[in-house]
């Protein structure tokens, strides 16, 4: 009877739609499957009540799940914020099948450049559940295009969130928006959204920018290096440290301006910043650079033990032909001492 309905009933027939929807609760899988197929042919778009009933049919049976997806594509309209909210709410479900289904459906509902739709999904980055946040990241990566300035900016706003975890999730999304090696271009919407916050009044946001730069820009980007070198001289020690670490990922070896900035950081008032600068020098200074080595050796008599230890590792790392970090050298030495 369900299979016959699409042939004999007009599309939008309320009585037939209600009858087919009632069969979604049937105990037999093949009956529910036939009901879904009938609804896909009979239902008009923007029928949120039917869509909610259809969504509830997601389960472990793959054929049923495929039929659910097909039915939803017929009863929901792309760009309909109400439909996006309906499906996005399933990202919060305790049932893994429903969360997975929402991840699969949402990209087909969000129109390119749909800031409102993207905003509905992005708001769940701050959800309490890790499983929900992971699902949200997956959806956002699928629906936001790297050069969609509005969509990218909607995500980048979460770089200013109060939660460390939410800010890191925003970085995770931005770093996966197809930027990769092409992100050195100054036209990148992702790069513009990140660097546009480098002078933010909150130190924690500037720190987040430093971390983000290392994720969204390719090594050797002059734009990224220039912005990061500014942050190396920031008034906040955490920002300075984060900026120094970013240089490991984006700076080319042996660039004079980069090396000079890191050398200046060897005189920082904070011991942990001096330690980070020593670690970074192994990655950005030319091997065997006498000027750099002399500056590093000066810290072998630093008042802080951690700085002296890091300096010793840096001297050894720069003298070695092997590509190793100062931290790795130090860990090797500490392990050898323990073994002895």
N, C-alpha and C positions, 0 to 999 in steps of 0.2 A: 504493500500500500504506500509506504514512504517513497519507494523508488518510482511509483507511478505519479505521485503528486506534481513534480515539476512539469509533466506533460499535460496534465488536465487542469491545473489550477493557475490562475493569473498571478503574476508577480505582485507581491504586496498584499495578497489575500489574507486578512487578519485571522480568520478562522483556521485556515490551513497552516498558517505560521504557528499559531498557538498549539495546534494538534501535533505538529512536528516537534515543537519545543518541548512539549510534555514527554515525548519519547526520548529526550536526552537523559532522562532519569531511569530509563529501562535497564533491567539487570543484565541484559544480553549485549555484549560488545557490538555484534553485527547490527543490532537494531539502532544503537546509539550512532554508529557509523553512518547508517542510512539516513538517520534524522539530520545529521550534520550536513550531508550532501544535499538533502532536500532544502534545508534552510539557506544554503549557499545560493540556490537558484531562486528561492521564493522571496527572501527578505530584501527590503529596500535598504539603501545606505542610511547611516546615522541612527540605526536602531540599537541604542545602547543597552536596553533591557535584554534583548536577544543576545547581544555580544557578551554580556556578563554570564548568561546561562551557558553560552558556547565555551567561554574561557574555563568554566568549571569542569569541562569534560577532559581537560588535559590529564594524562596519566602515564602509565608505563607502556601502553600499546602505541607503537609508532604509527601504524596506519590511522588510528584515531587522531593522533596528534597532527598528522598531515591534513586530515579532513578539517580539524579545528582551524588550522592556519588558513586553509582555503576559504572556509566559511567566514572567518573574521575579515579577510581581505575584501569580501563582498559586502559585509554589513557595516564596516567602518570606513570613513573617508579620510584620505591623506590630508594632513594639515588641520584636522578637527581636534582642537585642544581638549575637548571633552573626551574624545576617544583616546587620546594620548594619556590623559589622566586615568582613565579606566584601566588601560593596559599597564601603565606605569605602577599603579597600585599593586599589581601582581608581583612586582619586583620585591615586595615586602612579605610575600607569602612564605609560610613555613614549608610548603611543598616545593621541593626542588624542581619538579616537572613544570610547575606554574611559573617559577622564576625563569627557567630556561625558555619557556614559551614566550614570555614577555620580552626577553632579550632578542628572540628571533622575530617577533612581530613589530616591535617599535621602529626599527629602521624603515619599514615599509609605510609607517604612518606619519613620520616626521618629514615634512617637505624641506628641501635644501634652503638654508637661510631662515628657517622658522625659529626665530629667537624665543618665542613664547613656548613652543613645544620643547625646545632644548632646555629652556629654563625649568620646565616642569620636571624633567628627568634629572637635571643637574642638582636640583634642590635636595635630592635624596643622597647626595654625596655625604651629607652630614647625618645620615641615619645611624642608629645605635648598632645595628647588626653588621658584622663584617661581611657576611654573605650577600647582604643587600648592596653594600658599597662596592663589592667586587662586580656584581651584576651591572650596577650603574656605570662603572668604568667601561665595561665591555660594550654597553649600548652607546655611550657617548663617543667612543672611538669609531663606532660604525656610522653614526649619524652626523657628526660634525666634520666638515671638510677643512683641510689645512688652510685654504685661502678664503674661507668664509669668515670675514672679520667680525660680523655680529655674533656668530656661533662661538668663535674662538674667544671673543671678549667675555661672553657669558660664562665660559669655563674659567677664564683667567681671573674673574672677580673672586673666585674661591681661593686665589693666592693670598687674599687679604683676610681670610676667615680666622676666627679666634683659635680654632683647633689645629694643632700641629698635623694631626692625621689627615684632616680635610685638605690642608694646604699641600701635603705630599701627594694626595690622590689627584689634585688638580694638576700637579706637575706630571704625574703618571699619564694622565689623559693627554695633556699637551705634547708630551714627548713621543706619543704614538700616533699623532695626527699626520703621518706621512712626511714629517720634516726631515729626519735623518740627515744624510749627506747634503741634501739640497737646502738645508736650513741656514747656510751661510749667507744666503741672499737677504739683503736688507728689506726686500719686498715681502718677506714672510709675515703673514698675519700673526702667526704664533710668536715669532721673534719680537714683533712690534708690541704685542700685548704683554710680553714678559718684561722687556726693557723699559716699557712705559711706566713701570712701577719701581724703577731703580732708585728714584729719589723720594720714595714714599716716606711719610713722617714717622711711621712705625718701624723700628729696627727689625722686628721679627719678619716684616714683609720684605725688607731689603735683603735680609738673610735668605729668605725663600727665593728671591729673585736670583741670588748667586747660585743656589742649588739648581734652579730651573735652567739657567743659562747653560750649565754643564750638560744638561739632558737634551735640550732642544737645538743646540747649535753644533755644527761639525767643527772638528779641530782646524785651527788656522783661520777662523772667521775673524776678520779685523774688527768688525762691529762688536762682536761678543767680547773679544779681548779688551777693547777700549773701555767698554762699559764695566767689565770686571775689574780692570786696573783702578778705575775710580772707586770701586767698592773696597779695594784693598786698603784705601786710606780713610775708610769710614770711621766715624766717631765711636761706633759700637764694636767691641772686641769680637762678638759672635759673627758679625757681618764680615769683619776683616778675615777671620779664620775661614768662613765659608767661601769667600772670594778667592782666597789663596788656594783652597782645595779645588775650586772650579778650574783654575789655571792648569792643573794636572791633565784635565780632559780636553781643554780647548786651545792651549798655547802650543805653538811650535817650539822645538828646542833651539836654543841659542839666539833668540830674538832679544836684542839689547834692551829695549824698553821694558820688556817683561822681567828680564833678569834683574834690572836696576830696581824695579818696584819690589821684587822679592827680597833683594839684598837690604833694602831700606827697612823691610819688616823684621830683619834680624835684630833691629834696635827697638822693637816694640816693647812697651812697658809690661805687657802681659806675657808670662812664660809660655802659655800654651800657643799663643800666636807665633812666638819665636820658634817653638818646636815645629809648628805647621810649616813655617817658612823654610826651615831646614829640610823638611821632608819634600817640599815642592821643588827645591833647588835641584835635587837629583833628577827630576823629570824635565825641568825647563832649561837648565844651564848646560853648556857644552862640556863634554867630558874633559877633565884635566884643565879647566879654565883656572889659571893661577890666581887671578883677582878674586874669583869666587871662593877658591880654596883658602886663600888668606883670610877672607872675611869669616868663613866657617870656622877656621882654626881658632879665631879669636873667641869663639863661644865655648871652646874646650875648658875655659876657666870661668864660665858663667856661674853665678851664685846658685842657680837651680840645678839639681841633679838631673832632672828629666831633660833639660836643655843640653847639658854636657853629654849625656848619653846619646841624644839625637844627633848632636854635632859630630860625635865620633862615627856614627853610622853614615852620616852624610859624606864625611871625608872618605871613608872606605868605599861608599857607593859611587862617588864621582871618580875615584881612582880605578875602579873596576871596569873592564871592558864589557862585562855582563850587564844586561839591562835589569837592574834590581833597584828597589826603593830603599830609602834610608831606613824605613820601618822594618823592612825585611832583613836588612843587614843587622839592625839592632836585635831583632828576634833571634837571628841565627847565633849572634854572639851570646845572648842570654842563655840560649839552649846549650851552647858549648860549655859555658860556665857551670850550668847545672849538671851536665854530664860529668865534668871533671870533679 
